Amino acid sequence: MAEPARSGRRDCVSRQTKRCIKFGSFVLLILYIAVLIYVCFFSEDYGRDVVTSYYRYNFIPFKEIRRFYIYRDVVGIRAFLANLFGNVLAFMPFGFFMPILRLRLRKWYCMLGMTFLLSLMIEITQLLTRVGSFDVDDLILNTSGGILGYLLFYIINKVRRKWNGA
């Protein structure tokens, strides 16, 4: 009879731990989104401080990635890597935290859609407000980052379940 009580206590601690993880993930997701909005729309980096009479946009997939690769010696390896991996890394937290907060998003295709939609919203807002630049390559890289973040969540969740014997 003592066994069920211990088991119940373990479930209670587990439930409390899950609540703490969800709350912490929610706080980190809010902070992440605030930083993402700042970087995408208000930061003076990435040409947002330059006022020009024309607007930069790219609707051709892989055009900017290819251009940065071809001219990597001119723009510098740092700019090339920042363009390529910056967008991927920028969306990894979204792909990691969302499945923690929403059970429906624990399927890769749901996360793919959510990440793509978030990225598309940002790119369309940049296009309409002429802040930053609309780039279809960003959609590809951002979505890839969200999926990599989801993959990290998935691996950690699998290891955690195996470790806990669930």
C-alpha positions as protocol buffer text, in pm:
chain_id: "A"
residue {
  index: 1
  type: MET
  ca { x: 0 y: 0 z: 0 }
}
residue {
  index: 2
  type: ALA
  ca { x: 292 y: 234 z: 57 }
}
residue {
  index: 3
  type: GLU
  ca { x: 392 y: 195 z: -308 }
}
residue {
  index: 4
  type: PRO
  ca { x: 98 y: 392 z: -457 }
}
residue {
  index: 5
  type: ALA
  ca { x: 162 y: 680 z: -216 }
}
residue {
  index: 6
  type: ARG
  ca { x: 523 y: 706 z: -331 }
}
residue {
  index: 7
  type: SER
  ca { x: 413 y: 680 z: -690 }
}
residue {
  index: 8
  type: GLY
  ca { x: 154 y: 955 z: -632 }
}
residue {
  index: 9
  type: ARG
  ca { x: 417 y: 1177 z: -470 }
}
residue {
  index: 10
  type: ARG
  ca { x: 648 y: 1119 z: -765 }
}
residue {
  index: 11
  type: ASP
  ca { x: 368 y: 1220 z: -1005 }
}
residue {
  index: 12
  type: CYS
  ca { x: 301 y: 1532 z: -796 }
}
residue {
  index: 13
  type: VAL
  ca { x: 666 y: 1635 z: -805 }
}
residue {
  index: 14
  type: SER
  ca { x: 676 y: 1558 z: -1176 }
}
residue {
  index: 15
  type: ARG
  ca { x: 365 y: 1773 z: -1233 }
}
residue {
  index: 16
  type: GLN
  ca { x: 517 y: 2060 z: -1035 }
}
residue {
  index: 17
  type: THR
  ca { x: 842 y: 2028 z: -1228 }
}
residue {
  index: 18
  type: LYS
  ca { x: 648 y: 2031 z: -1557 }
}
residue {
  index: 19
  type: ARG
  ca { x: 467 y: 2349 z: -1449 }
}
residue {
  index: 20
  type: CYS
  ca { x: 798 y: 2516 z: -1365 }
}
residue {
  index: 21
  type: ILE
  ca { x: 944 y: 2411 z: -1700 }
}
residue {
  index: 22
  type: LYS
  ca { x: 637 y: 2543 z: -1885 }
}
residue {
  index: 23
  type: PHE
  ca { x: 644 y: 2873 z: -1695 }
}
residue {
  index: 24
  type: GLY
  ca { x: 1017 y: 2917 z: -1753 }
}
residue {
  index: 25
  type: SER
  ca { x: 973 y: 2831 z: -2120 }
}
residue {
  index: 26
  type: PHE
  ca { x: 689 y: 3083 z: -2149 }
}
residue {
  index: 27
  type: VAL
  ca { x: 902 y: 3360 z: -1995 }
}
residue {
  index: 28
  type: LEU
  ca { x: 1197 y: 3274 z: -2220 }
}
residue {
  index: 29
  type: LEU
  ca { x: 970 y: 3262 z: -2527 }
}
residue {
  index: 30
  type: ILE
  ca { x: 831 y: 3610 z: -2447 }
}
residue {
  index: 31
  type: LEU
  ca { x: 1185 y: 3747 z: -2402 }
}
residue {
  index: 32
  type: TYR
  ca { x: 1293 y: 3575 z: -2724 }
}
residue {
  index: 33
  type: ILE
  ca { x: 1002 y: 3726 z: -2922 }
}
residue {
  index: 34
  type: ALA
  ca { x: 1080 y: 4072 z: -2781 }
}
residue {
  index: 35
  type: VAL
  ca { x: 1444 y: 4040 z: -2892 }
}
residue {
  index: 36
  type: LEU
  ca { x: 1336 y: 3902 z: -3231 }
}
residue {
  index: 37
  type: ILE
  ca { x: 1103 y: 4200 z: -3288 }
}
residue {
  index: 38
  type: TYR
  ca { x: 1377 y: 4442 z: -3185 }
}
residue {
  index: 39
  type: VAL
  ca { x: 1635 y: 4283 z: -3416 }
}
residue {
  index: 40
  type: CYS
  ca { x: 1395 y: 4256 z: -3711 }
}
residue {
  index: 41
  type: PHE
  ca { x: 1244 y: 4604 z: -3690 }
}
residue {
  index: 42
  type: PHE
  ca { x: 1438 y: 4843 z: -3465 }
}
residue {
  index: 43
  type: SER
  ca { x: 1805 y: 4741 z: -3447 }
}
residue {
  index: 44
  type: GLU
  ca { x: 2045 y: 4964 z: -3635 }
}
residue {
  index: 45
  type: ASP
  ca { x: 2234 y: 4655 z: -3748 }
}
residue {
  index: 46
  type: TYR
  ca { x: 2165 y: 4495 z: -4085 }
}
residue {
  index: 47
  type: GLY
  ca { x: 2095 y: 4821 z: -4267 }
}
residue {
  index: 48
  type: ARG
  ca { x: 1796 y: 4938 z: -4065 }
}
residue {
  index: 49
  type: ASP
  ca { x: 1964 y: 5271 z: -3992 }
}
residue {
  index: 50
  type: VAL
  ca { x: 2018 y: 5358 z: -4360 }
}
residue {
  index: 51
  type: VAL
  ca { x: 1743 y: 5554 z: -4533 }
}
residue {
  index: 52
  type: THR
  ca { x: 1732 y: 5489 z: -4906 }
}
residue {
  index: 53
  type: SER
  ca { x: 1492 y: 5580 z: -5183 }
}
residue {
  index: 54
  type: TYR
  ca { x: 1463 y: 5215 z: -5288 }
}
residue {
  index: 55
  type: TYR
  ca { x: 1360 y: 4905 z: -5102 }
}
residue {
  index: 56
  type: ARG
  ca { x: 1559 y: 4581 z: -5107 }
}
residue {
  index: 57
  type: TYR
  ca { x: 1373 y: 4258 z: -5160 }
}
residue {
  index: 58
  type: ASN
  ca { x: 1437 y: 3912 z: -5298 }
}
residue {
  index: 59
  type: PHE
  ca { x: 1169 y: 3674 z: -5425 }
}
residue {
  index: 60
  type: ILE
  ca { x: 1410 y: 3424 z: -5585 }
}
residue {
  index: 61
  type: PRO
  ca { x: 1497 y: 3125 z: -5361 }
}
residue {
  index: 62
  type: PHE
  ca { x: 1867 y: 3089 z: -5272 }
}
residue {
  index: 63
  type: LYS
  ca { x: 1964 y: 3408 z: -5462 }
}
residue {
  index: 64
  type: GLU
  ca { x: 2103 y: 3593 z: -5159 }
}
residue {
  index: 65
  type: ILE
  ca { x: 2260 y: 3280 z: -5011 }
}
residue {
  index: 66
  type: ARG
  ca { x: 2436 y: 3219 z: -5343 }
}
residue {
  index: 67
  type: ARG
  ca { x: 2539 y: 3586 z: -5370 }
}
residue {
  index: 68
  type: PHE
  ca { x: 2687 y: 3586 z: -5020 }
}
residue {
  index: 69
  type: TYR
  ca { x: 2872 y: 3263 z: -5101 }
}
residue {
  index: 70
  type: ILE
  ca { x: 3012 y: 3391 z: -5432 }
}
residue {
  index: 71
  type: TYR
  ca { x: 3123 y: 3723 z: -5280 }
}
residue {
  index: 72
  type: ARG
  ca { x: 3228 y: 3586 z: -4940 }
}
residue {
  index: 73
  type: ASP
  ca { x: 3581 y: 3716 z: -4993 }
}
residue {
  index: 74
  type: VAL
  ca { x: 3444 y: 4064 z: -5061 }
}
residue {
  index: 75
  type: VAL
  ca { x: 3178 y: 4081 z: -4788 }
}
residue {
  index: 76
  type: GLY
  ca { x: 3391 y: 3878 z: -4548 }
}
residue {
  index: 77
  type: ILE
  ca { x: 3346 y: 3533 z: -4407 }
}
residue {
  index: 78
  type: ARG
  ca { x: 3189 y: 3682 z: -4095 }
}
residue {
  index: 79
  type: ALA
  ca { x: 2907 y: 3847 z: -4295 }
}
residue {
  index: 80
  type: PHE
  ca { x: 2859 y: 3528 z: -4496 }
}
residue {
  index: 81
  type: LEU
  ca { x: 2830 y: 3314 z: -4182 }
}
residue {
  index: 82
  type: ALA
  ca { x: 2609 y: 3572 z: -4007 }
}
residue {
  index: 83
  type: ASN
  ca { x: 2370 y: 3575 z: -4303 }
}
residue {
  index: 84
  type: LEU
  ca { x: 2358 y: 3198 z: -4331 }
}
residue {
  index: 85
  type: PHE
  ca { x: 2365 y: 3083 z: -3970 }
}
residue {
  index: 86
  type: GLY
  ca { x: 2224 y: 3396 z: -3802 }
}
residue {
  index: 87
  type: ASN
  ca { x: 1878 y: 3336 z: -3944 }
}
residue {
  index: 88
  type: VAL
  ca { x: 1892 y: 2966 z: -3859 }
}
residue {
  index: 89
  type: LEU
  ca { x: 2004 y: 3031 z: -3501 }
}
residue {
  index: 90
  type: ALA
  ca { x: 1752 y: 3314 z: -3460 }
}
residue {
  index: 91
  type: PHE
  ca { x: 1458 y: 3077 z: -3503 }
}
residue {
  index: 92
  type: MET
  ca { x: 1587 y: 2776 z: -3310 }
}
residue {
  index: 93
  type: PRO
  ca { x: 1444 y: 2901 z: -2977 }
}
residue {
  index: 94
  type: PHE
  ca { x: 1098 y: 2925 z: -3134 }
}
residue {
  index: 95
  type: GLY
  ca { x: 1118 y: 2565 z: -3254 }
}
residue {
  index: 96
  type: PHE
  ca { x: 1243 y: 2454 z: -2914 }
}
residue {
  index: 97
  type: PHE
  ca { x: 1003 y: 2635 z: -2679 }
}
residue {
  index: 98
  type: MET
  ca { x: 674 y: 2611 z: -2868 }
}
residue {
  index: 99
  type: PRO
  ca { x: 640 y: 2229 z: -2838 }
}
residue {
  index: 100
  type: ILE
  ca { x: 700 y: 2262 z: -2463 }
}
residue {
  index: 101
  type: LEU
  ca { x: 410 y: 2505 z: -2434 }
}
residue {
  index: 102
  type: ARG
  ca { x: 165 y: 2353 z: -2684 }
}
residue {
  index: 103
  type: LEU
  ca { x: 110 y: 1978 z: -2710 }
}
residue {
  index: 104
  type: ARG
  ca { x: -31 y: 2015 z: -3062 }
}
residue {
  index: 105
  type: LEU
  ca { x: 304 y: 2149 z: -3179 }
}
residue {
  index: 106
  type: ARG
  ca { x: 488 y: 1830 z: -3089 }
}
residue {
  index: 107
  type: LYS
  ca { x: 448 y: 1712 z: -3446 }
}
residue {
  index: 108
  type: TRP
  ca { x: 725 y: 1824 z: -3681 }
}
residue {
  index: 109
  type: TYR
  ca { x: 487 y: 1934 z: -3956 }
}
residue {
  index: 110
  type: CYS
  ca { x: 295 y: 2159 z: -3714 }
}
residue {
  index: 111
  type: MET
  ca { x: 621 y: 2321 z: -3607 }
}
residue {
  index: 112
  type: LEU
  ca { x: 723 y: 2357 z: -3972 }
}
residue {
  index: 113
  type: GLY
  ca { x: 400 y: 2543 z: -4045 }
}
residue {
  index: 114
  type: MET
  ca { x: 416 y: 2762 z: -3734 }
}
residue {
  index: 115
  type: THR
  ca { x: 778 y: 2861 z: -3796 }
}
residue {
  index: 116
  type: PHE
  ca { x: 709 y: 2934 z: -4161 }
}
residue {
  index: 117
  type: LEU
  ca { x: 406 y: 3148 z: -4070 }
}
residue {
  index: 118
  type: LEU
  ca { x: 600 y: 3347 z: -3807 }
}
residue {
  index: 119
  type: SER
  ca { x: 882 y: 3406 z: -4053 }
}
residue {
  index: 120
  type: LEU
  ca { x: 636 y: 3500 z: -4329 }
}
residue {
  index: 121
  type: MET
  ca { x: 463 y: 3749 z: -4096 }
}
residue {
  index: 122
  type: ILE
  ca { x: 797 y: 3913 z: -4020 }
}
residue {
  index: 123
  type: GLU
  ca { x: 900 y: 3926 z: -4386 }
}
residue {
  index: 124
  type: ILE
  ca { x: 564 y: 4066 z: -4501 }
}
residue {
  index: 125
  type: THR
  ca { x: 574 y: 4328 z: -4225 }
}
residue {
  index: 126
  type: GLN
  ca { x: 924 y: 4424 z: -4338 }
}
residue {
  index: 127
  type: LEU
  ca { x: 800 y: 4447 z: -4696 }
}
residue {
  index: 128
  type: LEU
  ca { x: 498 y: 4663 z: -4608 }
}
residue {
  index: 129
  type: THR
  ca { x: 681 y: 4891 z: -4364 }
}
residue {
  index: 130
  type: ARG
  ca { x: 1004 y: 4900 z: -4570 }
}
residue {
  index: 131
  type: VAL
  ca { x: 1206 y: 4813 z: -4262 }
}
residue {
  index: 132
  type: GLY
  ca { x: 1488 y: 4568 z: -4323 }
}
residue {
  index: 133
  type: SER
  ca { x: 1434 y: 4372 z: -4641 }
}
residue {
  index: 134
  type: PHE
  ca { x: 1197 y: 4103 z: -4762 }
}
residue {
  index: 135
  type: ASP
  ca { x: 1402 y: 3797 z: -4852 }
}
residue {
  index: 136
  type: VAL
  ca { x: 1262 y: 3456 z: -4946 }
}
residue {
  index: 137
  type: ASP
  ca { x: 1596 y: 3309 z: -4837 }
}
residue {
  index: 138
  type: ASP
  ca { x: 1518 y: 3430 z: -4485 }
}
residue {
  index: 139
  type: LEU
  ca { x: 1196 y: 3227 z: -4498 }
}
residue {
  index: 140
  type: ILE
  ca { x: 1397 y: 2918 z: -4590 }
}
residue {
  index: 141
  type: LEU
  ca { x: 1670 y: 2975 z: -4329 }
}
residue {
  index: 142
  type: ASN
  ca { x: 1430 y: 3080 z: -4051 }
}
residue {
  index: 143
  type: THR
  ca { x: 1207 y: 2778 z: -4111 }
}
residue {
  index: 144
  type: SER
  ca { x: 1515 y: 2554 z: -4109 }
}
residue {
  index: 145
  type: GLY
  ca { x: 1613 y: 2707 z: -3774 }
}
residue {
  index: 146
  type: GLY
  ca { x: 1269 y: 2641 z: -3629 }
}
residue {
  index: 147
  type: ILE
  ca { x: 1287 y: 2279 z: -3740 }
}
residue {
  index: 148
  type: LEU
  ca { x: 1638 y: 2240 z: -3592 }
}
residue {
  index: 149
  type: GLY
  ca { x: 1508 y: 2385 z: -3264 }
}
residue {
  index: 150
  type: TYR
  ca { x: 1221 y: 2137 z: -3275 }
}
residue {
  index: 151
  type: LEU
  ca { x: 1467 y: 1855 z: -3346 }
}
residue {
  index: 152
  type: LEU
  ca { x: 1669 y: 1959 z: -3040 }
}
residue {
  index: 153
  type: PHE
  ca { x: 1348 y: 1954 z: -2831 }
}
residue {
  index: 154
  type: TYR
  ca { x: 1256 y: 1613 z: -2973 }
}
residue {
  index: 155
  type: ILE
  ca { x: 1598 y: 1461 z: -2894 }
}
residue {
  index: 156
  type: ILE
  ca { x: 1605 y: 1603 z: -2541 }
}
residue {
  index: 157
  type: ASN
  ca { x: 1249 y: 1483 z: -2481 }
}
residue {
  index: 158
  type: LYS
  ca { x: 1335 y: 1131 z: -2606 }
}
residue {
  index: 159
  type: VAL
  ca { x: 1646 y: 1114 z: -2384 }
}
residue {
  index: 160
  type: ARG
  ca { x: 1450 y: 1247 z: -2085 }
}
residue {
  index: 161
  type: ARG
  ca { x: 1175 y: 988 z: -2134 }
}
residue {
  index: 162
  type: LYS
  ca { x: 1426 y: 706 z: -2168 }
}
residue {
  index: 163
  type: TRP
  ca { x: 1613 y: 831 z: -1861 }
}
residue {
  index: 164
  type: ASN
  ca { x: 1290 y: 844 z: -1656 }
}
residue {
  index: 165
  type: GLY
  ca { x: 1178 y: 507 z: -1787 }
}
residue {
  index: 166
  type: ALA
  ca { x: 860 y: 647 z: -1941 }
}
